[in-house]
Amino acid sequence: MLHRLRRNADADGATEMSVFSMADFDGHEFVHAFFDRKTRLKGFVAVHSTALGPAFGGCRMWPYADDQGALRDALRLSLGMSLKNAMANLPYGGGKAVIIGDPRHDKTPELFEAFGRIIESLAGRYITAEDVGVDVDDMRAIERSTNYVGGIPQAEGYRGGDPSPRTALGVLQGLKAAVSARLGTDSLTGLTVAVQGAGSVGYELCKLLHEAGARLLVADINAENVARCVDELGATAVDPDGILVAEADVLAPCALGGVLNERTIPELKCSVVAGAANNQLATVADGDRLQARDILYAPDYVINAGGIISVAAERDPDADADRVRARIMAIGERTAEVLQASRRTGTPPHQVADELAREIIREAEAGQGSAAA
């Protein structure tokens, strides 16, 4: 159990701060710091809530600049998973793991086997799956040490395995709902969508957008990802520094979080923001800033739930491909309901979604308390 995190040392020596005083701490049930001497595996597991069931959320591997940045990401991502799973009507709470390391150079099967042992030690309170920097092969390595893992291909015809295509499918439904609400059209034909990040999910979303007739502007720090979209989908390449300010009908952030902030929002040239990235808003106030600019924001955890819906179905004996697809397609309807409530009340969409999700969690917590009594 993690209680304290060292800040940078000053002239008088190192100081400490409590995890409970961090701005991103949101009543998390527990935060677990881990380190494996043999593989040099290190990182955090953050569980925000288990009110709805075991915490379920992916594992991210990233070369964080410092431990505090990694912990902050774990806290924010795990909260997002609580809200996402609640809005998706899944019987799971929210958790997330972050591994500190460069996925291009530091991955080994042994490292992920060690991570599996960490997960096993948590006795089912947290179930992991893929996220940024982690893939199906890594999940297979984790599975050698624990059964508390998802995102692994199942029997033929079953919608298990890599969640990226299903995440993209859900984002498309949410994006279409937002376009309908803001632009008054049910067609994407001829609309310009600026996609920031063309990795696993971003590329799958680009394929779906291309099939729907959208014009694509694509940026990624990996030039090969952009070239694939240009060659296969006729996309226009945009410099990563320019994609947020590109003139487009829709901006689809599909890379890391925090890209919508007090610096970038005044520069946006879009009518809709709808993308796959987690935690797109740097702060809650940034959702208000988008509304003030008359830019419609489709809350990220509402529209990017397709992946967790698919992965969670691996643990549901009654789920099949058709049922999973139907649950993912319902993301469009849920998004439309959030946006309708926002328009009706004048409340920004992110606040509407947050309150709906938190109410579901509060009701589950109240039920737990009654059962205990």
Number of C-alpha atoms within 10 A of each C-alpha: 9 14 12 12 15 13 12 10 10 8 5 6 7 10 11 11 12 11 20 13 10 14 10 18 18 15 12 19 13 16 22 16 17 16 15 14 9 9 17 13 19 18 25 24 27 30 30 28 27 22 23 23 16 19 26 33 33 27 27 25 23 19 15 17 10 9 16 16 13 21 28 18 22 28 30 21 28 27 25 23 27 29 26 29 27 24 23 23 13 17 15 24 28 30 34 31 34 26 27 23 20 13 17 10 7 15 17 12 16 15 20 24 21 24 28 24 16 20 23 20 12 13 11 15 18 27 27 26 29 28 22 18 19 19 21 17 15 24 25 20 19 28 20 15 18 22 14 21 28 29 29 21 18 11 8 7 10 16 26 25 23 24 27 25 22 28 25 30 25 27 36 27 24 31 29 22 26 28 24 15 18 17 15 10 13 12 14 20 14 12 17 20 27 31 31 29 27 26 20 21 28 30 23 19 27 27 18 18 23 20 12 15 14 21 22 26 26 27 29 23 15 12 13 12 18 23 19 14 24 16 10 10 18 14 23 16 19 19 16 15 12 11 23 25 16 21 17 22 22 26 27 29 26 28 24 14 18 16 18 22 18 15 10 13 19 13 11 21 16 21 20 25 25 29 32 34 25 20 21 25 22 14 14 12 13 20 24 18 17 24 16 11 13 13 20 25 26 30 30 27 27 28 31 32 27 32 29 27 25 30 28 24 22 23 13 9 7 8 15 16 13 12 14 22 17 10 17 28 19 18 26 21 14 19 27 21 16 23 27 15 16 18 13 9 11 12 14 23 25 25 17 19 26 18 12 16 20 15 14 16 22 14 13 16 16 12 14 13 10 9 8 7 6
